């Protein structure tokens, strides 16, 4: 009758699951909720589009519209859903004031890492998590307050203080924010007693940003021939299809503006993000075309699924073997079991845990993984092929092109911006944030916009995250009983600033203090955020039955795995960017004498011969 029953999960657990799972994932007796697909006893060789049946213990682990995982109980002012207050009963400090007071705006270049390093992190974040239904309603139209009695439900606008040092209070009185949908809004679910926010995408590293999060969405993105995804041919190149909701999702100021339809609503947010979206889309089509030549008898479905599996496998290899070690530290990852020496020896990891729930934790998605916002660069450089001499072809202002990816289709800008993204360093990982993200985010045609750091703090309150002190203790650090106890983790001057804003050390918020910690050795985050990142990326891997290094009946064989491990971000860009002829071996790092640009043909290539039948 139900997929869970078919997999012999005991009745007691089955009933508990029904109580806890949101409408979008289950079917009730009354037929209120959609039906979850049958798992066919786990014999399908491919991932489902919505992540269901990845786990045969609970087929709904990692699926869309399930609650984020809690590492610590929710902390709400009323015990149910209202944002927490300080121990004194006073409201938490204004998020915009905290952003201005505690986070500077001096842009300092990182000494080793390129912008793609930061940008790839945003792509991974979008692949794993998306706060449910936070668009559509204007809670602060044109920066103006709405009277409380007229404020739409779920609106929680961020107030801009009258003495703001940058934003003109007559023009910008508030910043819009719609609260994330929670379990309290699903009548077919017995809720948790407190609001638990929902993520609307799969929790797996499965390139849902390209393929979507359900069968219907995926079907709308496919050509249904040759295993290919939909593209439109313009200016001599392939591009994602036109988005029918362009006016809602993008800024359509000029006739040249475009808005792409992809597996993720956020793909148009910035030019660099769109570049990575396009690269992974075109990589799928490149793989499907090559597989078709090797296996002319494969039909559309087989070509699509095999190309998708290889594309995801290459992506997962880059995430764990190339990208995560830069931020978490390779030695730290080895110590925590997130890297294995066997991975370099051609063997399989095979540490899949049937009982593991890969669901993204609220602390990870709402605080720790947003730390990389501090690395955003405000001016994006365009580079020609003379990168050794840092000869630029121009610069564009980030806020001019947010939600306006059409800049990529002007002349050869995708090539120039791709080269710039792998030549220009991102901002240092510190307590500074570019003014473009701090005062001008999504400003549209206006002079000023929103403050990303303030919004991050405000969103964490919406999600009822426990205190910074609570997470310190959960991570094995000593609980701070007085302000001086924080000196070992946060610079003394910063602690003194925190003490001016919060009544007690227990009032300090994770989204604030976690981003102010001194970096852990070998990492570019502090110990508390690093702990939360370790916890998540361990479960993301061990809770994924289809993880590329697992092997097994339907995984890659040894020869295929050896090829997948050759994947690099450099070759991905080379193979899918018209006009790009050279790239350094490690595009995450700045080009120099040890990492010089070389012809793309000299970069390692993932050969598909092992997939010939």
PyMOL commands that set and color helices and strands:
alter all, ss='L'
color gray80, all
select helices_A, chain A and resi 3-6+11-20+23-25+40-42+95-102+115-128+141-143+148-150+183-185+208-211+215-221+246-249+271-294+300-328+330-335+341-344+362-366+368-375+387-389+398-400+405-409+413-421+435-438+452-462+468-474+483-486+492-501+505-507+510-516+527-542+558-564+569-575+600-602+609-611
alter helices_A, ss='H'
color red, helices_A
select strands_A, chain A and resi 66-67+109-114+158-159+174-175+198-199+232-234+237-239+241-242+260-261+379-383+392-397+425-427+582-584+597-599
alter strands_A, ss='S'
color yellow, strands_A
deselect
rebuild
show_as cartoon
